Amino acid sequence: MKSYKFFTCDVFTSTRFSGNQLAVVPEAEGLTGDQMQKIAKEFNFSETTFVLKSEMNVNRKVRIFTPNEELPFAGHPNIGTACVLALDKDVNDIVAPVNVLFEELAGVVEIQISQDDNEILFCELKAPEKFSLGAKVPSSQLAQVLSLEESEIDASIHVPMEASVGLKFLFINISSMQALRKIRVDLERLSKLSSFGISTNLHCYYLDNEKNCINARMFAPDLGVREDPATGSANCALVGLLAHYRQCNSGMFSWNINQGIEMGRPSQLFARASKIDGKVADVWIGGNSVLVSEGRILLD
């Protein structure tokens, strides 16, 4: 019988039992893709990562699985995996403070690992792909999907639309915190979006300009994630979208992001985006992570 070490951690939080859960298998050599998918289903977290030797001469290769499928890129799995490797006593080449490179399906992901003032690990990643825009969807159609009134979708900055930095999401600006909290996804209506080739990864947010703060909720039932307490890849694309629509040619913009409150797993993310000559150049997402458990997975 073979066994593989694993860790679980909470990501985008400095407090255990909040943030976004992640399982990490730090020495996954020998596991097949099918076995990885079964292990991810067993943990049933929004994502599980498997760490392998790099084929591109970078620090590690990382494969990311939801309970239903493999992803090319995701934010909180990268942040949490970097944290786990930095805390794993069997890992000698990744010790904070340090920059690491992870080989993934979406490309090479750069992550800076440091410690905050309370000596808790803080990791920030740079999105592997350039910011890009996708299809637009009528507010009336999205209101029905979210069980909201059309007036509760704010189209003053942008209409509901797709954007990506490695994984595509559909972004909907909600008019108030009250409306954000009462969202209920109609799965039957959501499935119709998929039939038109529209992303069913819904990232809904309320922007508080006075506090420079974003409150967000993310729903991805087609990935096996009914609601996610913290979504790094989505918030990366979101800050790229907001920077894209800023009425200035160049600059660096940053936001504090709260997510997971409605789920009882409050998360805090820190995001920034740079804009050069009218175009979004790079985006980053960062946050704390804490270890929760460790053990071994048994395979026949």
Secondary structure by P-SEA (a helix, b strand, c coil): cbbbbbbbbbcccccccccbbbbbbcccccccaaaaaaaaaaacccbbbbbccccccccbbbbbbccccccccccaaaaaaaaaaaaccccccccccbbbbbbccccbbbbbbbccccccbbbbbcccccbbbbbbbbaaaaaaaaccccccccccccccccccccbbbbbbbbccaaaaaaccccaaaaaaaaaaccccbbbbbbbcccccbbbbcccccccccccccccaaaaaaaaaaaaaacccccbbbbbbbbccccccbbbbbbbbbbbcccccccccccbbbbbcbbbbbbcc
